[in-house]
Amino acid sequence: MTKVSIIIPIYNAEEYLDNCLNSVLTQTLKDIEIICINDGSTDKSLEILKNFAKQDNRIKIINQQNSGQGAARNTAIKYALGEYIGFVDPDDWINKNMFKTLYNTAKKFNCDLVEESYVIHNEPRKYIKTQKNKLNLTEKQIFNGLSIKNYIFSAKLAVWNKLYKTEFIKQNNIEFMHFPRGEDIIFTVLSRALANNIVYVNNADYHYRIKDKYAISPNDRSVPQNYTEFYEIFKDILIQHDIFTQIESDFYSWAIDCYYDTFEKLDKNERKIFLKETKSFLPKTQFYKFKRKIFMKTFFNNLFSVYNTVLEGRKYKIFKVLGIKLKFKYTTYLE
């Protein structure tokens, strides 16, 4: 049996695909298969894939009509022959020892799931940051996801800095959602909640590229636009897997944080509509928590807050004290 199936969903990724594939092909763990799902690309992605496949027979190309990243990954899982499954996005890249480290750890501790840190490359803001686990998990110590407070919804809910036992994924029918954004949130939460043996390693071998010029922050939760439908489906799936009651408090706390992140970006009229939508989903006590969060955040932000802005091509730092704004220029014209 192949040790690891590496799944790469691809849609119009010609700009970054060479770098991504080269980083996967040079893995020190050689017994891998690389399942590339061409999700209806209209650029040169398929041509690039075919050229790589001629040079290395570990690359398997599957073509499908454009259905989204979640559907592409679900298709690949059906074809995966590896003992374990890992995911790489086509605009990212990995260090050469990543899957060797994750696989050896998984085998040593008989893991359903192994997680590691990762490196953020925020191109719009031109900075690099290593994102480590914030829960102070002990490296290479086996734990159950439900036994660690705040673990299930911690950090970025992405799949690409993890390794999953294939049998565990298929037996528990863990799948990706078919949403344009946030499609891997439920996959991550379910796998964390259902896994018996989980191990965390401090290595940061995955390089996550933020290239969207409208990216908010490396902690952006990336929840899809149709929020109510998303949360209702999410809740139903957790109930179906008989784990909702065990993580209900964490689920609503996470949902409130996501709702607040969205609320901040809306204008006055949009906020009124959004509050009605939020009230239709959240239980009464949770909705009051959400409104209290809005009030407290607004109150303290009016008392004192510091943020950056761009006016007429110049960057400014804004200090807001007791409702009074003080503006200080700290760069010249932007390039």
C-alpha positions in Angstrom: 0.0 0.0 0.0 1.2 3.5 -0.8 2.1 5.4 2.3 0.5 8.8 1.6 -1.9 10.1 -1.0 -1.3 13.8 -1.5 -4.4 15.6 -2.9 -4.1 18.8 -4.8 -7.4 20.5 -6.1 -6.5 22.7 -9.0 -8.5 25.5 -10.7 -6.7 28.1 -12.8 -3.5 27.9 -10.8 -0.9 28.2 -13.6 1.0 31.0 -11.9 1.9 28.9 -8.8 1.5 25.3 -9.9 5.1 24.6 -10.9 6.4 25.7 -7.5 3.7 23.6 -5.7 4.3 20.4 -7.7 8.1 20.7 -7.5 7.9 20.9 -3.7 5.7 17.8 -3.6 7.7 15.8 -6.0 10.9 16.4 -4.0 9.5 15.0 -0.8 12.0 12.8 1.1 9.1 10.4 1.6 9.1 8.7 -1.8 6.3 6.2 -1.5 3.5 8.7 -2.3 0.8 9.2 -4.9 -0.1 12.7 -6.0 -3.8 13.0 -7.0 -4.3 16.2 -9.0 -8.0 17.1 -9.5 -8.3 19.5 -12.4 -11.5 21.3 -11.5 -12.4 22.6 -14.9 -9.4 24.9 -15.3 -9.5 27.3 -18.3 -5.9 28.4 -18.1 -2.7 26.3 -18.7 -3.0 24.3 -15.5 -3.9 21.0 -17.2 -1.0 21.4 -19.7 1.4 21.9 -16.8 -0.1 18.9 -15.0 0.4 16.7 -18.1 4.0 17.8 -18.5 4.8 16.9 -14.9 2.9 13.6 -15.2 5.2 12.6 -18.1 8.2 13.0 -15.8 6.8 11.3 -12.7 4.3 8.5 -12.7 3.3 9.2 -9.1 1.1 12.0 -10.5 -2.5 11.0 -11.2 -4.7 13.5 -13.1 -8.4 13.5 -12.7 -10.5 15.9 -14.7 -13.9 17.1 -13.7 -16.3 20.0 -14.5 -15.8 23.0 -12.2 -17.5 22.0 -8.9 -15.4 23.8 -6.3 -12.5 22.9 -4.1 -14.6 20.8 -1.7 -16.1 18.6 -4.4 -12.6 18.2 -6.0 -11.2 17.0 -2.7 -14.1 14.6 -2.2 -13.5 13.1 -5.6 -9.8 12.6 -4.9 -10.5 10.9 -1.6 -12.6 8.2 -3.4 -9.5 7.4 -5.5 -6.9 7.6 -2.8 -4.9 4.4 -2.2 -2.6 5.7 0.4 -2.6 4.6 4.0 -2.8 8.3 4.9 -4.1 11.4 3.1 -2.6 14.8 3.0 -3.7 18.0 1.3 -1.8 20.8 -0.5 -3.3 23.8 -2.2 -1.9 24.6 -5.7 -0.8 28.1 -4.7 1.1 26.9 -1.7 4.3 24.9 -1.2 5.9 22.5 1.3 9.3 21.7 2.8 10.9 18.5 1.6 10.5 16.6 4.9 6.9 17.5 5.6 5.2 14.2 4.8 8.1 12.1 6.0 7.8 13.8 9.4 4.0 13.5 9.5 3.9 9.9 8.3 6.6 8.7 10.7 4.8 10.4 13.6 1.4 8.9 12.5 2.9 5.4 12.3 4.7 5.7 15.6 1.7 6.7 17.6 -1.0 5.0 15.4 -2.7 8.4 14.8 -6.0 9.1 13.1 -4.7 12.7 12.8 -1.4 14.5 13.0 -1.1 18.4 13.0 1.8 20.7 12.6 2.5 24.5 12.6 2.7 26.4 9.3 4.2 29.5 7.7 2.0 32.4 6.5 3.2 34.4 3.5 0.9 37.4 3.3 1.7 38.9 -0.1 -0.6 41.9 0.1 1.0 43.0 3.4 4.5 41.6 2.6 5.2 39.8 5.8 6.0 36.2 6.8 4.9 34.7 10.1 5.1 31.2 11.6 1.7 30.3 13.0 2.2 28.0 16.0 -0.4 26.2 18.1 -1.8 28.6 20.7 -3.1 26.0 23.1 0.3 24.9 24.4 -0.2 21.4 23.2 2.7 19.1 24.2 4.6 18.0 21.1 4.2 14.3 20.2 1.8 13.5 23.1 -1.3 11.5 22.1 -4.6 13.2 22.9 -8.3 13.0 22.1 -9.8 16.1 20.4 -12.7 16.3 22.8 -10.4 16.1 25.8 -8.6 19.4 25.1 -10.5 22.6 26.0 -11.0 24.9 23.0 -9.1 22.6 20.6 -11.9 21.6 18.2 -12.4 25.2 16.9 -8.8 26.4 17.5 -6.5 28.1 14.9 -7.3 28.2 11.2 -9.7 25.4 10.3 -7.8 24.2 7.3 -6.8 20.7 6.2 -3.4 21.4 4.6 -1.2 21.3 7.7 -2.4 17.9 8.7 -2.2 14.2 7.9 -5.3 11.9 8.1 -5.6 8.1 8.3 -7.5 7.2 5.2 -9.5 4.4 6.9 -10.5 6.9 9.6 -11.8 9.4 7.1 -13.8 6.9 5.0 -15.2 4.9 7.9 -16.6 8.1 9.5 -17.8 9.5 6.2 -16.0 12.8 6.7 -16.5 15.0 3.6 -16.0 18.5 2.4 -18.9 20.9 2.0 -19.8 22.3 -1.4 -19.5 26.0 -0.4 -17.3 28.5 -2.3 -15.6 29.5 0.9 -15.0 27.7 4.2 -15.5 24.3 2.5 -12.9 22.6 4.8 -14.3 23.9 8.1 -16.6 21.0 8.8 -14.0 18.5 7.6 -11.5 19.8 10.1 -13.9 20.1 13.0 -15.3 16.5 12.4 -11.9 14.9 12.1 -10.7 16.6 15.3 -13.8 15.7 17.2 -14.0 12.1 16.0 -10.3 11.2 16.1 -9.1 9.0 18.9 -5.4 9.4 18.6 -4.1 12.9 17.7 -0.6 14.2 17.8 0.8 17.7 17.3 4.3 18.4 16.0 6.0 21.8 16.2 7.4 21.6 12.6 6.3 24.4 10.3 6.8 22.8 6.9 3.7 24.1 5.1 3.8 27.5 3.4 0.4 29.1 3.1 0.2 32.0 0.6 -2.3 34.8 1.2 -2.5 36.5 -2.2 -6.0 38.1 -2.1 -5.5 41.8 -2.0 -8.7 42.0 0.1 -7.4 39.5 2.7 -8.3 40.7 6.2 -5.8 38.9 8.4 -4.1 35.5 8.7 -6.8 34.6 11.3 -9.7 35.4 8.9 -12.2 32.5 9.4 -13.3 32.5 5.8 -16.9 31.5 6.4 -19.0 31.5 3.3 -21.5 34.3 2.4 -24.8 32.4 3.0 -24.1 32.3 6.7 -27.4 30.9 8.0 -27.5 28.0 5.6 -23.9 27.2 6.4 -24.4 27.1 10.2 -27.6 25.1 9.9 -25.9 22.5 7.7 -22.9 22.5 10.0 -25.1 21.9 13.1 -27.1 19.1 11.4 -23.9 17.3 10.4 -22.6 17.5 14.0 -25.9 16.1 15.2 -25.8 13.3 12.7 -22.3 12.3 14.0 -23.7 12.5 17.6 -21.1 15.0 18.7 -23.1 18.3 18.8 -24.1 18.2 22.5 -20.4 17.6 23.4 -19.1 20.7 21.6 -22.3 22.9 21.6 -20.8 25.6 23.7 -17.6 25.8 21.6 -19.6 25.7 18.4 -21.7 28.8 19.4 -18.7 30.7 20.7 -17.0 30.1 17.4 -20.1 31.1 15.5 -20.5 34.3 17.5 -16.8 35.2 16.7 -17.4 34.6 13.0 -20.6 36.6 13.1 -18.9 39.5 14.7 -16.0 39.4 12.2 -18.6 39.7 9.5 -20.7 42.3 11.3 -17.7 44.7 11.5 -17.4 44.7 7.7 -21.0 45.7 7.0 -22.6 49.1 6.6 -25.5 50.3 8.8 -28.3 49.0 6.6 -26.6 45.6 6.1 -26.1 45.2 9.8 -29.8 45.5 10.5 -30.5 42.7 8.0 -27.6 40.6 9.3 -28.8 40.9 12.9 -32.2 39.5 11.9 -30.5 36.6 10.1 -28.3 35.9 13.1 -31.3 36.0 15.5 -33.0 33.3 13.3 -30.1 30.9 13.9 -28.7 31.5 17.3 -30.6 30.4 20.5 -31.9 33.3 22.5 -29.1 33.2 25.1 -26.4 33.0 22.4 -28.0 35.9 20.5 -27.8 38.1 23.6 -24.1 37.1 24.0 -23.6 38.2 20.4 -25.3 41.6 20.9 -23.3 42.1 24.2 -20.1 41.4 22.3 -21.1 44.0 19.7 -21.9 46.6 22.4 -18.7 46.0 24.4 -16.5 46.0 21.4 -18.1 49.2 20.1 -17.9 50.8 23.5 -14.2 50.1 24.1 -13.3 50.9 20.5 -14.8 54.3 20.9 -12.9 54.9 24.1 -9.6 53.9 22.6 -8.5 52.1 19.4 -5.5 52.1 17.0 -5.6 51.1 13.4 -4.0 51.8 10.0 -5.7 53.3 7.0 -4.7 54.6 3.5 -5.8 58.1 2.4 -4.8 59.5 -1.0 -2.0 57.0 -1.4 -0.4 57.5 2.0 -0.5 55.2 5.0 -1.7 56.7 8.3 -2.0 55.4 11.8 -5.2 56.4 13.5 -5.6 56.8 17.2 -9.2 57.0 18.5 -9.5 58.4 22.0 -12.9 59.2 23.6 -14.4 59.4 20.1 -11.7 61.9 18.9 -9.6 60.7 15.9 -5.9 61.6 15.8 -4.2 60.9 12.4 -0.4 60.4 12.0 1.3 59.8 8.6 3.9 57.1 8.8 4.8 56.3 5.2 5.2 58.2 1.9 3.2 57.3 -1.2 2.5 53.6 -1.7 4.2 51.9 -4.6 
